[in-house]
């Protein structure tokens, strides 16, 4: 395990008690605390240490459970991929983690006949605000092991017998009686004392990824966390491009996934809120106008879906799915990158005064200083070429709308970051995986892995005192189990958040102080480059 503390936060130990820190920097917690995290049994030990990073910004490190005593109920096992099976409703479906009971039973019997200690287990998931929950399906597991290496050896033996699977720790299942441990870090920005700035950074351009550490160091941030979802696979668009709403310094640079939530921030830390967003955009010449499909993304590829009519397979949000549409009109600004995406179609290139200086086909290339462009594909090519001519002045407009249909008018000091699902609304649990596209009707295994099971998580929101709160929870290890989405909501509520959302998590979950890693990212390669990050900056000199 990597060292968990660096930089200015190095005065804190992972399991440090209050006496280990300067008294003026700490708000020691009783063990157990009166408002302990709702994770595991009530008798678990919980340690909290709090230090001030800058005026109005505190860091609280929470360790719950563990304490050097392993949970004897937890173990390693091998989770086997289940084929369709002869009695499956869809025998030709590809192998997945969860299947119907009959398919799981068939595989269990086959594995036992081959000498493996196999068992079929029912997986039930809790109800949420918009999802009934209940039985997700059945999984097949083999063996009970004290170590990951022993489970991996059994996985190798399974592969030799013609089966695939993965070594998993049962502490990641989400069972309520697990005894941890959990490592959770909480940044709190109190606008009554905060004189620095909150900022959202995507780096030099939208189309590439940078680590949260690099974004933090470049900006000279006191602290930072990873933020919204983004394109990772080049087949899904430009890696690094926000997969949802992105407003930076008041400019809408990435359109919303229709109706999904965003975290709205202002640089003074005041009036942070969670709101659901849609948008509309158009390109006009004179009295003629065309609707836009996207903003600063590869035409035809709509990551997380939630786009416009004609998108396949859906125009509704569908997380971790890339919808497609051959007929699109997408606008680009210099923030996208050095060049606009190449490909078939047409592109109207505008100078800094919104005048068309070039119509190029195929599309793709550099933009004039301060300029922009509109790309068209498929049937939209004829629309664009009929509207735009060299020398014409085009007007590109984009409008954000909140969940009540009211226009959102960001100022240059406003940032909006994409998120989902909602976790807490008005101080009550309000978990919305179905609304936000995290329920895949034909793939319960996806919900099982992403929502139901414990993973590293990054959460954000605002508490009843108007303080912005940023939370990371390490996971995918035996030293920190992580959180399910339901547990994330419970944790956010227990921390006093009035409204809260889930940011990108898993290997993206990162917290940085003084430019150095504070948490333990789960990717084997180390810290993952991300699309954008939320930065806490110190007060400017002279202010």
N, C-alpha and C positions, 0 to 999 in steps of 0.2 A: 504493500500500500504506500502511495506517495505521501510525503509530509503534508499535513493538512493546513499548516499555518505558515505564513510568510509575511514579510514587510512589516507595516505598522501594527498588524494584528498578532505579531509573534509573541507578544506578552501573554497571549491566551493559550492555555493547554487544552487538549481535546476533552479531558475529564477533570479540568482544573476546578478546585473549590474556591469559594469567595476569598479565602485568606491568601490565595496565591497572587492576587492582583492588588494594585494600589486602591485604597478604599474610595478615593474620590472618583475612580473610573468605573465603579462597579455597583450594580444593584443586585446583591446576592439573593439567590432563591432558596427557599426552604426545601427540604427533601422529605416527602414529596411536596410540591407546591400546591397551593389551594386551587390554582387554575392550570393544573397539569395538562399536557397534551392528551387528547383522547385516543391514545395508541396503546394497545395491549392491555393487560390487566391493571387494575387500579393500584396495586401494591408496588409497581415498578418504581425504582429510584429515578429521579429526574434532576439533572444539574443544569442550571442556567448561569451564564456569565455575560455581563453587559459592559461594554466600554464605549466611550464617546470618540468617534472618528473625527468629527469637526462639529462646531456649534450647530445644534439641531439635527445631527445625524448620529444614531447609535447602532451598534452591532450587538445582537444577542445571539449567543451560541447555546444551543440546547442539545443535551445528550440524554436520551431516555432509554432505560433498560441497559442490558449488557453488564457493565461493571466487572468484566473478567469472567463471568459465569455463563457458560454456553447454555442455550436452551436445548434441553435434552429431547424435546419433542420435534425439533427441526433436524433435517437431514438432507443429503443430496440424493437425487434419483435421476433416472433417464426418462424423459418424456418423448414418446415415440410418435412419429407422423402416421396418421391413420388413413389408409386408402379407402375407397368407397365401399368395398365389400359387396357380396352378392345380394344382400338384403337392403342395401342402401337405397334411398330414394333416387340418388344419382351415382350409380356405380362408376361412371367415367370421371367424376370430379377428382381434381388433383388431391394428393395427400395433404392433410392439414392437421393441426393440433387437436381440434374438436370435431367430432362427428356424432351421428345418431347412435343410440345405445346398441343397436344391432351390429353396426360396423365395428364399434369398439369391442363388443363381445367376441366377434369373429377373430379380430386381431389378437385379443388376449388369449383365446384358445390356441391359436396358431403358435404364438410365442411360448406358451407353456409346453406345447408339444415339442418345441425345440430346446427345452431345458431352461428357459428364462423365467424368473420370478415376476410374472406380469400381473397387473391388476387393472381393472377399469374403474374409473372414478367419475361420479356425476359432478358437474360444475354448475353451481347456482350463483347468481349475481343479484345484488340488491336493486330495489326499485329506485329510480331517480325522479326528478320533477317531470320528465317527459318520456320516460322509458319504463315499461312494466317490470323489467327484470325477470327473475325466475331462472329456469334451467337454460343455460347456454348450450350445453351439449355434454359429451362424455370424452374424457381423455384416457389414454393408456400410458401407464408408467411401469418401469421395470426396476426392481431392486431398491434397497435402502442402504445408503453408504455414509460413512463418517467423513469422507473427504471428496473434493471435486475430482481429484486424480483417480480415485477408485470409480467414480461415476463415469468419468471419461473413458476409462479402460473398458467398462461394460458397454458404453456406446460403440467403441471400436469393435467389440465382439458382435454387437447387433448388426453393425454394417457388414461384417463378414457373412452374416446370415441373411443379408439382403434387405435390411431395414434401416431407416434413417431416424434420427432423433437428436436430442440435445441434453446435456447435463444441466439440471436446474436445482436450485435450492428451495426447499419448501417454504422458507421464510418469505419468499417473494409471492406466495400464492394469495396473500391478502386475508388470511384467517385471523379473526379478531383475538384469538388467544395467544398469538405469537408474542414473545417477550422481548423482541428487539434484537440488537439495539437500533436506534434511530439517531442520525446526526442531522440537525436542522439549524440553518443560519437565517437570521432575520435582520434586515436593515430597516430602520424606521426614520423617516424624514419628517420632522416637526416644523411646519411652516411658521410657527410663532417664534422660533429661534433660528431657523435656517436662513442663511444669507448667501449661500452658494447658488448653484444652478443645477436643475435637472435637464439632461440633454439626451437625445436619442441619436445614435450614430450608426450609419451603414458602411462607414469607411470611405475610401476614395471614390467608389462607384457602387451602383446597385447590383451589377451583374457578377461580382466576385465576392468571396467569403474571406473574413478575417476572424481571428480568435477574439474573444471578449477581452483577454489580456492585452492584445495589441491595440484594440480600439480604446481601451482604458488608458494605456500608457501614452498613446499618441495625443490624447486629449488632456493628459495630466489629471485624470480623475482620482478622487479619493476612494471611490468604490464603484463597482459596476456589476450588473447581472446580464446574462443573455436575455433576449427578448422574444420576438415573434417567430412564427413558422416561416420557412423559406424553402426555395427549390434546392434540392441536393443532387439529384440525378440530371445530367445534361439532357437526357431524353425527355425530361419534364419541363424544360425551359433553361433559363440561364442560372447556373448555380449561384446562390446568394440572393437572388431576387426575392423580396418578400412575397410570401404566398398568402396574401390578404392585405388589409389596409396598411398603408404606410404614409404618415404625414410627418414631415421633418421640417422644423423651422417654419411651420405654417403652410408648407407646400404639399399638396397631394401628389405623391410620386408613385403610389401603388394603389390600385382600386381595391375595395373591400371584397371579400367573399360574402355574397349577398346575405345580409341579416346577421352575420356573425359579430361577436363582441370585439370591441377595441378598448384599450386603456388610454384615456385622454389625460395628458399631463401638460402642465405649464411650468416654465423654467423656474419660477419662484416656489414651486412645491405646493401651491394652493389650488384648490378646486379640482383635485384629481377625481376622475369618475370613470365608471364603466358604462359604455353605451353600445347598443347594436346599431350597425351602420349599413346603409346602402349607398348607391351613387348613381349619377347619370352624367354623361359627357356627350359633347357634340363638336363637330367641326363645321364651320359655316363660311360661306362666301356670299356677300350680299344678303339676299333673302332666302337663299337655298341653304339647307342644313342636313347633315348626316349624323346619325347616332354613332357614338364610339362604343367599342366592345372592351377595350382595355387600355392600360396606361403603363408604359415601361415594362412590357413583358413580351416574350416571343409569341408572335401571332399564331393562333391555332392551338396553343397549349395553355390550359387553365388549371393551375395547380390548386388542389382542394375544391375545385369546381365552384359552384355558386356564381355562375356567370350569366349568360343571356339565353334566350330561347334559341334552340338549334344546337346547343352544346350536347355532346354525347359522352357518357350515357345520361347526364342529367344537368339541369340548370340550378339544382339545389346544392347546398354544401355537401361535400362528401370527402372526408378528411383522408389524406395520404393517397388520393386518387387524382390523376391528371385527366381532366376532361378535354375533349378536342372539338374543334369547329373549323372547317376549311374556309369559312367565309367571315373574315374579321377585319375590323378597322381599329388599329392600335396607334396611339400617339407616343412619341418619345421626346425626352428632354435630355440635356447634356449630362444629367446625373446618372443616366443609365450606364454609360461606359464610353470607351474610346470610339466604338463604332456601333451602329444599330445592327440588329440581326439580319444576316443574309438569307436569301431564298427567293422562290418564285413569287411574283406579285409586282406591285408598284409602290413607289414611295415619293410623296411630295415633301421636298426639303425646304424649310423656311429659315430665313435669316432672323436676326435679333429683333427685327421690326415686323415679324410675322408675314413677310412677303415671300411668295414662292420663288425660289432661285433655281430649282432643278426638279424635274420629274424623272426619276430613274427606275429602270426595270432591267434586270431583276433588282429587288430591294436590297438595302444594306450598304453601309458606308459611314463616313465621318459626317459630322454636323458642323455648320458654320459657328464661330464663336457666339455664344448666347442664343443659338438657334434651336430649332426643334424639327420634328418631322411627323408625318402621318403615313403609316404603312397599311396597305390593303392586300388581302389575299382572296383567291377564289372569285366569287360573284361580286365582292365589294370592290374589285379593281375597276370595273366599269363605272361604279358610283363615284369613286375618287377621281378618276381621270376626266369625268364629265364635270366635276365640281371645280377642280383645281387646275389652273393654267399658270405658266411662268409669268410672273409680274403681278398676279392676283394677291390680295391680302386675305389670309385666312384667319378666322377667329376660333381658337380652341378653348372650350369652357368645360370645366369639371365641377360638379357640385356634390358635396356629401350631405346625406340625410340621416337623421337619427331615427330611432325606432318609432317615434310618433309622426314621422314624415316632415319634421322641421329641419330647415337648412342649418347645417353646422358651418360656422364661419371661423376657421382657425386664424389666430394672429401669428405674426412671425415668432412668437414665443411659445407656440403650441406644438406638441408632438402627439401622435396617435399611433399606437403599436397594435398589431393584430394579435388575437388571442382566441382561446376557446378550449373547453367549454366554460360557461359561467359556473361559478362555485357557490357564491353567496350573494344574495340580493336583499337589501334592506335588513341586514342582520340575520337573515334566515337562510338555511341551506336551500340552494336553488341550482341543482346540477343538471345541465342541459345537453347531454351527449347526442340525443336524437336530433334536436334542432340544429346542432352545430356540425352534423355530418359524421359523428363518431360511431353511429350504429350502421353497420354494413349488413343489410338484410340477408344477403346470401353468403356471408362470411363471418360466422360467430367467432371464429378463431382470432379475427382481427380485434374485435371488442375485448376478447379474453386477454390478449396480450397488451393492448394499449390502455384500456380503461380499467378492467377488472384487476389485473395483476399489479403488484408494486413495481415502481420504476423510479429513477431520479425525476424530480419535478422542480419546476420554477413557477412560483405563484406571485401574483401582484394584486394590489387593491388599495383601498382607503378605509381607515377605521372611523369610529364614531367621533373622534376628536379632529378629523380632517387630516390626519397624518398619512402619508404615502408609505405603504409597507411592501417590502420585497422579500421573498422567501425562497431559499433553495433547500432541497432535501436530497442528500446523496442516496444512492441505491445501487442495485445489481451487485452487491457484495454481501458477505456475511457480517461485515462490520457496520453496515447501515442498510436496512432492508428496503428503504424507499417507501413510496406511498401509492396506493391506488387513487383513482380520481375521487372516489367517495371519501377516502381518508384525507385527501388534499382539502376537500371542502370542510371537513370536520376540523382540521388543523387551522385553516384560515378563520373559521368562526371562533375557535377557542382563543386565537390571538387577538380577537376583538374587531376583526374586519367587518365593516358594514356592507361592502361590495367587494367581490374578489373574482378573479379569472385565472385560468391556467395559461401560462406561456409555453413555449417550446420546452421540452424536457428530454429525458433519456440522456444520450451522450452530449446533448447541447447544454445541459444544466451546468452553469458555471457562476461562481461568485468570486470577485476580485477585489482586493484592497491594496492600495498603493502599487497597482500594476502587477501584483503577484497573486497566484491562485490561493484561495482560501479553502475551497472545498476540494473534493476528490472526483473529477470527471470520470465517467464510467467507460469511455472508449479505450480499447487496448492501446491505441496509438497516442493517447493523452488528450489534451484539450482539443476540442473540435472547433474548426472555423465555422462561424455562423453568419446569418444574414444581417442582423443588427443587434445592438446592445443598448441598455438603459444605463446612463452614466450619472453619477453624483459628482459634481465639480465643486472645487473650493471657491471661496469668494474671490472675485477678481481684485487684483491690487489696485488701490486707489478708489475702491467702491465701499 
